Amino acid sequence: MSVVPLLAVTASRWATAAASLSLVGLALALARWLRLRVERDLIVASVRAAVQLLLVGGLFVAIFESSRAMAWAWTWVVGMVVVATVVVRRRAPSGIPNLTAAVTLAVLISGGISIAVTFGLGVLDLAPVSLVVIAGITIGNAVPSAALAANLSVDACRDRIAETEAALSLGFDRRESARLLASRTARSALIPQVDRTKVVGLIALPGAMTGLLLAGVDPVDAVVIQLLVMYLILGAAAVCVVTVVGTITHSAITPTLQTAAWTRDRETRP
């Protein structure tokens, strides 16, 4: 391809990307008009997404053309686990013991099972690109649910402190008192992912399936692969949510059956 057509294609792609920001611009205008104060978050998210995706594109080119592509791919997966842990951990106060280890373990187990099922059963051939994509899909979709679970758990432990103390005074042990906080919180944190799974194929057509269909793959094979992906995502989200909620609500009650100090500290928000 000559230089001029190549530049024309590149310019067209950038114009398409810019046009896709029109909906974000509309949201910014509405938020500004209603004084919702979310404009900064929208702008930062949009800019970060562009920068990060450009960097990822460059990394894909550099890494997967290397003779050590598989080693770099595994390194990338480890990096995903670290970043996921940091993102979720930042949603909770520092006084919660073992949360970092629990989140790391949950993400590792979720990602590990997803990789083992996908490549161990021969659904896809193990290759650097496939490894990074499957790990990214699983971990990337589990993190929002886990972060929401951390937020909701901290709020529940702080907002329902009187209820917790009442339960303790009635003779509830640590596990029973924590369960009162955990049940509703876990269900709430899983609502987005559960609803997303329920409406797949009715409202939303998943990206993996549509991509395979456009590539000419048999529709039944495309559906089977999409089911695999959806189930792995739902399972990963559920494992991370249960782990985060269980760890935070359990730590809200001390071994001496008192509410932890961080549940009464409302001056700072995680």
Secondary structure as UniProt FT lines:
FT   HELIX           3..19
FT   TURN            20..21
FT   HELIX           22..34
FT   HELIX           39..64
FT   TURN            67..68
FT   HELIX           69..89
FT   TURN            90..91
FT   TURN            94..95
FT   TURN            97..98
FT   HELIX           99..120
FT   TURN            121..122
FT   HELIX           128..159
FT   HELIX           161..169
FT   TURN            170..171
FT   HELIX           174..198
FT   TURN            201..203
FT   HELIX           207..214
FT   TURN            215..216
FT   HELIX           219..251
FT   TURN            255..256
FT   HELIX           261..264
//
